[in-house]
Amino acid sequence: MRKHQLDLFSLIAGGLFTAIAVLYLVAAVNDVSVNGRIVIPVTFIVLGLGGLAGAVAAAVRRSRPEDRGPDRGVS
């Protein structure tokens, strides 16, 4: 099985949405309300930073010369 490259944005977005789900779950169990005026902007900020990190990582990966072995394929 060939190893795939890390998709940084998807990893950050998945972690963020998991953290938000856990936050709301814990708040519901403890009868506490979550302030959406904080959660929504933080979500957009983290997604923006994740997109930026993913774009920078992809640009660095593209500019780095790598040897193409027989198991790497042609791209």
Secondary structure, DSSP 8 states (H G I E B T S, - for coil): -------HHHHHHHHHHHHHHHHHHHHHHTT----HHHHHHHHHHHHHHHHHHHHHHHHHHHHS-----TTT---
